[in-house]
C-alpha cells in the first residue's frame, strides 16, 4: 500500500530562481513533497508573471512551472532583506538560484557565506555557461544554449537553416538535472551530515545530450549533419505521410522490419537484398523511403497504425498539442490535472511524470499569487510578529 509520506516531506527549499530552468527544478522538488518558498522581488516578482497569455490576469506560462510553492516577496537589495534571507537559509535544506555567475557573492549571499551559517545547506547554482572556463561570464537563455551546445546544428533539414527544438529544451533539461543533483546531494548528506554546492550549467547539460552524435565525431571522426527527420543509423525511423495525416515508424531491427513488411502487404521487401539488414537499409535509404511513402500514402493513418500494432511494430501519429492535452490515455494516468487558483479559477496543467508507487508525488496547489505567503512564512518560519512584518512592508523590505 502507498505510504502517506512523500519522499521529500520535511525538506524546505528556498527558490530564488526565475523564468524556467530554476522554477521547473523547484516545482519538481515540490511535487515530491518539499516545502518550496519562492522568493520574489516586491511589486514585480518572477519575470514570467508578465508574459502572455493570461488567465484571470495570471500568466499561463508562470502557472505552468510554479505549482506547489509559496510566494514570499523580499527585497535583496535592502540590508534587512538580505538578513531575512540568511535567516531563512539557516532554517532551510536547499537553496536554488539562477542569477548570473557572481551575483549572489556580490550580495553577500554566496555559498561560502551561507554554508557557514548552515553547514547542512545544499546550494544549487544554475547558470548558462557555468562558474569556470573562459565563458563563465556569459549569460545564457535557452535559445543561446540551444545554439551553442550543437543541438541546433543537428536540428532541421539538410537544405535548410538550423532550427531550435519546439519547446525550451535547454531550460527544462537543466531544471531536471538540477532536481537530480539536489536529490543526490540530499542523499549524500545522510552519510556526510553536510550539505554541498550543486552546480548546473545549461551548456554542460545540453552538450551531454549529444551522446551518439558527439560519439560519432569523437571516435569515428565524422561530423554529424542536419538530417531532418532521418536517423543516422536506423531506417525506417522517421516521418511518413499517410493519405490523411503524418505518422512515424520506429523499425529499429530486422525482426521489426520483417513484421513491418507484412503489415504493409509487401513481404517481398524483407527479402530484397538492398533492404535485408540494418546497414543495407541505411545505405539504400534514398530508394526505400520514397517507396514507403508511396505505399503508406495509399491508406489513412489510423488503418496503418492498427495494422502495425497488430504485428508489434512501433508506430504513432503526430499529434497536435491540443490532442495531447485532451488525451484519454494521459488523463487516465493522471497526467492532466486541474487545480483551483485564487485569481485564475480552475487551472489545468500537466501532472507529475515520475511515478513512485510507494511514496508518490502530487500536484497539490496551483502557482501562488505574488507575495501571498509572505506574512505566513515570516511569522511561522522566522517567528516574526505581525507588527514587524508590517514595518518591513512599509519600509519596502518585503
C-alpha positions as CSV (number, residue, x, y, z in Angstrom):
1,X,0.0,0.0,0.0
2,X,1.3,3.5,-0.8
3,X,2.6,5.5,2.2
4,X,1.2,8.9,3.0
5,X,4.6,10.5,3.3
6,X,6.1,11.9,0.1
7,X,9.9,11.3,-0.4
8,X,10.9,15.0,0.2
9,X,8.4,15.7,3.0
10,X,10.2,17.8,5.7
11,X,12.6,19.3,3.2
12,X,12.5,23.1,2.9
13,X,13.6,24.7,-0.4
14,X,14.3,28.4,-0.9
15,X,13.7,29.1,-4.6
16,X,15.4,32.3,-5.7
17,X,15.1,31.4,-9.4
18,X,13.0,32.9,-12.1
19,X,11.9,32.2,-15.7
20,X,12.1,28.5,-16.5
21,X,15.0,26.3,-15.6
22,X,15.1,27.1,-11.9
23,X,11.4,27.3,-11.3
24,X,10.9,24.0,-13.1
25,X,13.6,22.4,-10.9
26,X,11.9,23.8,-7.7
27,X,8.5,22.6,-8.9
28,X,9.8,19.0,-9.4
29,X,11.0,19.1,-5.8
30,X,7.7,20.5,-4.6
31,X,5.9,17.7,-6.5
32,X,7.7,15.2,-4.3
33,X,6.7,16.9,-1.0
34,X,9.3,19.6,-0.4
35,X,8.1,22.8,1.1
36,X,9.1,25.3,-1.6
37,X,9.3,29.0,-0.7
38,X,9.6,31.1,-3.8
39,X,11.5,34.4,-3.1
40,X,10.4,37.2,-5.4
41,X,11.1,40.8,-5.9
42,X,8.4,43.0,-4.3
43,X,5.9,44.5,-6.8
44,X,7.4,42.6,-9.8
45,X,8.0,39.0,-9.0
46,X,9.3,36.4,-11.4
47,X,9.8,37.8,-14.9
48,X,7.3,35.4,-16.4
49,X,4.4,36.8,-14.3
50,X,4.2,39.4,-17.1
51,X,4.4,37.0,-20.0
52,X,1.2,36.5,-22.0
53,X,-1.2,34.8,-22.5
54,X,-3.1,35.3,-19.2
55,X,-6.0,33.6,-17.3
56,X,-7.6,35.8,-14.7
57,X,-4.7,38.3,-15.0
58,X,-2.2,35.5,-14.2
59,X,0.4,34.3,-16.7
60,X,-0.3,30.8,-18.0
61,X,3.5,30.4,-18.5
62,X,4.2,31.2,-14.9
63,X,1.4,29.0,-13.6
64,X,2.7,26.0,-15.6
65,X,6.0,25.8,-13.7
66,X,5.3,27.2,-10.2
67,X,2.8,24.9,-8.6
68,X,3.3,23.5,-5.1
69,X,5.1,26.7,-3.9
70,X,4.6,29.6,-1.5
71,X,5.4,33.1,-2.6
72,X,7.4,35.5,-0.4
73,X,8.4,38.9,-1.6
74,X,11.8,40.0,-0.4
75,X,14.0,42.9,-1.5
76,X,17.5,41.5,-1.6
77,X,18.9,45.0,-2.4
78,X,18.0,46.1,1.1
79,X,20.2,45.1,4.0
80,X,17.3,43.9,6.1
81,X,16.1,41.8,3.1
82,X,19.4,40.1,2.8
83,X,19.4,39.5,6.5
84,X,16.0,37.8,6.3
85,X,17.2,35.6,3.5
86,X,20.2,34.5,5.7
87,X,17.8,33.7,8.5
88,X,15.6,31.7,6.1
89,X,18.7,29.9,4.8
90,X,19.6,28.8,8.3
91,X,16.3,27.1,8.6
92,X,16.2,25.5,5.1
93,X,17.7,22.4,3.5
94,X,18.1,23.7,-0.1
95,X,18.6,27.0,-1.8
96,X,18.2,27.4,-5.6
97,X,19.4,30.4,-7.6
98,X,20.0,31.1,-11.2
99,X,21.4,34.6,-11.2
100,X,24.4,35.5,-13.4
101,X,27.5,33.9,-12.0
102,X,28.9,36.1,-9.2
103,X,25.7,38.0,-8.4
104,X,25.0,36.1,-5.2
105,X,28.5,36.6,-4.0
106,X,28.2,40.4,-4.6
107,X,25.1,40.4,-2.4
108,X,27.0,38.5,0.3
109,X,24.7,35.5,-0.2
110,X,27.0,33.1,-2.0
111,X,27.7,29.5,-0.9
112,X,30.8,30.2,1.2
113,X,28.7,32.7,3.3
114,X,25.5,30.7,3.6
115,X,27.3,27.4,4.2
116,X,29.0,28.9,7.3
117,X,25.6,29.8,8.6
118,X,24.1,26.4,7.8
119,X,26.6,23.7,7.1
120,X,23.8,21.3,6.1
121,X,22.6,23.6,3.3
122,X,22.5,22.3,-0.3
123,X,23.1,25.3,-2.5
124,X,22.2,24.7,-6.2
125,X,23.5,27.4,-8.6
126,X,22.2,27.2,-12.2
127,X,23.7,29.3,-15.0
128,X,24.1,29.3,-18.7
129,X,27.8,28.6,-19.0
130,X,28.9,27.5,-15.5
131,X,31.2,29.1,-12.9
132,X,34.5,28.1,-14.6
133,X,36.1,28.3,-18.0
134,X,36.7,31.2,-20.3
135,X,33.0,31.8,-21.0
136,X,31.7,31.7,-17.4
137,X,30.9,35.4,-17.5
138,X,28.2,35.0,-20.2
139,X,24.5,35.0,-19.5
140,X,22.6,32.2,-21.1
141,X,19.0,32.0,-22.3
142,X,17.5,28.8,-23.7
143,X,17.9,29.9,-27.3
144,X,21.5,30.8,-26.9
145,X,22.3,27.5,-25.2
146,X,20.5,25.5,-27.9
147,X,22.6,27.3,-30.5
148,X,26.0,27.0,-28.7
149,X,25.5,23.4,-27.5
150,X,25.5,21.9,-31.0
151,X,21.8,20.9,-30.7
152,X,20.6,23.4,-33.3
153,X,23.4,22.4,-35.6
154,X,21.8,18.9,-35.9
155,X,18.2,20.1,-35.9
156,X,16.5,20.9,-39.1
157,X,16.6,19.7,-42.7
158,X,19.9,19.4,-44.7
159,X,18.9,22.1,-47.1
160,X,17.6,24.5,-44.5
161,X,18.8,26.6,-41.6
162,X,19.5,25.4,-38.1
163,X,16.2,25.1,-36.1
164,X,15.5,25.2,-32.3
165,X,13.7,22.5,-30.6
166,X,10.0,23.3,-30.4
167,X,10.0,23.9,-26.6
168,X,12.6,25.3,-24.3
169,X,14.5,22.1,-24.0
170,X,17.7,23.6,-22.6
171,X,15.9,25.2,-19.7
172,X,13.8,22.1,-19.0
173,X,16.6,19.6,-19.1
174,X,18.7,21.9,-16.9
175,X,15.8,22.0,-14.4
176,X,15.5,18.3,-14.4
177,X,19.3,18.0,-13.9
178,X,19.1,20.5,-11.0
179,X,16.4,18.4,-9.3
180,X,18.5,15.3,-9.8
181,X,21.6,17.0,-8.4
182,X,19.8,18.3,-5.3
183,X,18.3,14.9,-4.6
184,X,21.7,13.3,-4.9
185,X,23.1,15.9,-2.5
186,X,20.3,15.2,0.0
187,X,21.2,11.5,-0.2
188,X,24.9,12.2,0.3
189,X,24.0,14.4,3.3
190,X,22.5,11.5,5.1
191,X,26.0,10.0,5.2
192,X,28.2,13.1,5.5
193,X,25.9,15.2,7.6
194,X,27.0,18.2,5.5
195,X,25.5,20.0,2.6
196,X,27.4,20.9,-0.6
197,X,27.2,23.1,-3.7
198,X,25.5,21.7,-6.8
199,X,26.4,23.5,-10.0
200,X,24.3,23.1,-13.1
201,X,25.5,24.7,-16.4
202,X,22.9,24.6,-19.1
203,X,25.6,24.3,-21.7
204,X,27.0,21.2,-19.9
205,X,23.6,19.6,-19.8
206,X,22.8,20.2,-23.4
207,X,26.2,19.1,-24.6
208,X,25.8,15.9,-22.7
209,X,22.6,15.2,-24.7
210,X,24.7,15.0,-27.9
211,X,25.6,11.4,-26.8
212,X,25.9,9.4,-30.0
213,X,26.2,12.5,-32.2
214,X,29.3,13.5,-30.2
215,X,30.5,9.9,-30.2
216,X,30.3,9.9,-34.0
217,X,32.7,12.8,-34.1
218,X,34.9,12.0,-31.1
219,X,35.5,8.3,-32.0
220,X,34.9,8.0,-35.8
221,X,36.0,11.4,-37.0
222,X,32.6,12.0,-38.7
223,X,30.8,15.4,-38.4
224,X,27.1,15.0,-37.7
225,X,24.8,17.0,-40.0
226,X,21.2,18.1,-40.1
227,X,19.1,15.2,-41.4
228,X,15.6,16.5,-40.8
229,X,13.6,13.5,-39.5
230,X,16.1,10.9,-40.6
231,X,18.0,8.8,-38.1
232,X,21.7,8.4,-39.0
233,X,21.8,4.7,-38.1
234,X,18.2,3.4,-38.5
235,X,15.9,3.1,-41.5
236,X,12.9,3.4,-41.5
237,X,12.8,5.6,-38.4
238,X,11.2,8.9,-39.4
239,X,8.1,10.7,-40.6
240,X,5.9,9.3,-43.4
241,X,2.7,10.7,-45.0
242,X,-0.4,8.5,-45.0
243,X,-3.3,9.6,-47.1
244,X,-4.7,11.9,-44.4
245,X,-2.0,12.5,-41.8
246,X,1.6,12.2,-40.8
247,X,2.8,9.1,-38.9
248,X,6.1,7.8,-37.7
249,X,7.7,4.4,-37.9
250,X,10.3,3.0,-35.5
251,X,11.8,0.0,-37.2
252,X,15.0,-0.5,-35.3
253,X,15.9,-4.1,-36.1
254,X,15.5,-6.8,-38.8
255,X,12.7,-8.6,-36.9
256,X,10.6,-5.4,-36.8
257,X,11.4,-4.8,-40.5
258,X,10.1,-8.2,-41.5
259,X,6.9,-7.6,-39.5
260,X,6.6,-4.1,-40.9
261,X,6.7,-5.6,-44.4
262,X,3.9,-8.0,-43.5
263,X,1.7,-5.1,-42.3
264,X,2.4,-3.2,-45.5
265,X,1.5,-6.2,-47.5
266,X,4.9,-6.1,-49.1
267,X,6.8,-9.2,-47.7
268,X,9.0,-9.1,-50.8
269,X,10.8,-6.0,-49.4
270,X,12.1,-8.1,-46.5
271,X,13.8,-10.4,-48.9
272,X,15.2,-7.6,-51.1
273,X,19.0,-7.7,-50.6
274,X,19.1,-3.9,-50.6
275,X,16.9,-3.8,-47.5
276,X,17.6,-7.1,-45.8
277,X,19.9,-5.7,-43.0
278,X,20.1,-2.6,-40.8
279,X,23.2,-1.4,-42.6
280,X,21.8,-2.1,-46.1
281,X,18.6,-0.2,-45.3
282,X,20.7,2.8,-44.2
283,X,22.8,2.5,-47.4
284,X,19.7,2.4,-49.6
285,X,17.7,5.0,-47.7
286,X,17.3,7.1,-50.9
287,X,15.2,4.4,-52.6
288,X,13.5,2.8,-49.6
289,X,12.0,5.9,-48.0
290,X,10.2,7.2,-51.2
291,X,8.9,3.7,-51.8
292,X,7.5,3.5,-48.2
293,X,5.9,7.0,-48.6
294,X,4.2,5.7,-51.8
295,X,2.9,2.6,-50.0
296,X,1.7,4.5,-46.9
297,X,0.2,7.3,-48.9
298,X,-2.5,4.9,-50.2
299,X,-4.4,4.5,-46.9
300,X,-5.4,6.5,-43.8
301,X,-3.0,6.8,-40.9
302,X,-5.3,5.0,-38.4
303,X,-5.6,2.0,-40.7
304,X,-1.8,1.7,-40.9
305,X,-1.4,2.2,-37.2
306,X,-3.9,-0.7,-36.4
307,X,-2.1,-3.0,-38.9
308,X,1.3,-2.1,-37.5
309,X,0.2,-2.5,-33.9
310,X,-1.3,-5.9,-34.7
311,X,2.2,-7.2,-35.6
312,X,4.1,-5.3,-32.9
313,X,5.8,-2.6,-34.9
314,X,6.2,0.7,-33.0
315,X,4.4,3.5,-34.8
316,X,2.5,6.6,-34.0
317,X,0.6,9.5,-35.4
318,X,2.0,13.1,-35.0
319,X,-0.5,14.7,-32.6
320,X,-1.2,18.3,-32.0
321,X,-0.7,19.9,-28.6
322,X,-4.5,20.2,-28.1
323,X,-4.8,16.4,-28.9
324,X,-2.1,15.6,-26.3
325,X,-3.8,17.8,-23.7
326,X,-7.1,16.1,-24.2
327,X,-5.6,12.6,-24.5
328,X,-7.8,9.9,-22.8
329,X,-4.6,7.9,-22.1
330,X,-2.8,10.7,-20.3
331,X,-6.0,11.7,-18.4
332,X,-6.4,8.1,-17.2
333,X,-2.8,8.2,-16.0
334,X,-3.3,11.4,-14.1
335,X,-1.1,13.5,-16.3
336,X,-3.7,16.2,-16.9
337,X,-4.7,17.8,-13.6
338,X,-6.9,20.7,-12.5
339,X,-6.1,22.9,-9.5
340,X,-8.0,25.8,-8.1
341,X,-6.3,29.2,-8.3
342,X,-7.3,32.3,-6.3
343,X,-7.4,34.5,-9.4
344,X,-7.4,32.3,-12.5
345,X,-10.1,29.8,-11.3
346,X,-9.6,26.2,-12.3
347,X,-6.2,25.8,-13.8
348,X,-5.3,22.8,-16.0
349,X,-1.8,21.6,-16.4
350,X,0.4,18.6,-16.9
351,X,0.8,16.4,-13.9
352,X,3.7,14.6,-12.2
353,X,5.6,12.4,-14.6
354,X,7.7,10.4,-12.1
355,X,5.7,7.6,-10.6
356,X,6.7,6.4,-7.2
357,X,4.3,3.7,-6.2
358,X,5.1,3.7,-2.5
359,X,5.6,7.4,-1.9
360,X,4.0,9.2,-4.9
361,X,4.4,12.8,-5.8
362,X,1.4,15.0,-6.2
363,X,0.3,18.3,-7.8
364,X,-1.3,19.8,-4.7
365,X,-1.6,23.5,-5.2
366,X,-1.6,25.9,-8.1
367,X,1.0,28.6,-8.5
368,X,0.9,31.2,-5.8
369,X,-0.1,34.8,-6.2
370,X,2.8,37.3,-5.8
371,X,3.7,37.6,-2.1
372,X,0.6,35.8,-1.0
373,X,2.5,33.8,1.6
374,X,4.9,36.5,2.9
375,X,3.2,37.1,6.3
376,X,2.6,33.4,7.0
377,X,6.2,32.3,6.2
378,X,7.9,35.1,8.1
379,X,5.8,34.6,11.2
380,X,5.8,30.8,11.1
381,X,9.4,30.1,10.0
382,X,11.2,33.1,11.5
383,X,8.9,33.8,14.4
384,X,8.4,37.5,13.4
385,X,5.5,39.3,14.9
386,X,2.8,40.7,12.6
387,X,3.7,44.2,13.6
388,X,7.3,43.6,12.5
389,X,6.2,42.2,9.1
390,X,4.0,45.3,8.7
391,X,7.0,47.6,9.4
392,X,9.2,45.7,6.9
393,X,6.4,46.0,4.3
394,X,6.2,49.8,4.9
395,X,10.0,50.0,4.5
396,X,9.9,48.2,1.2
397,X,11.9,45.2,2.5
398,X,9.0,42.7,1.8
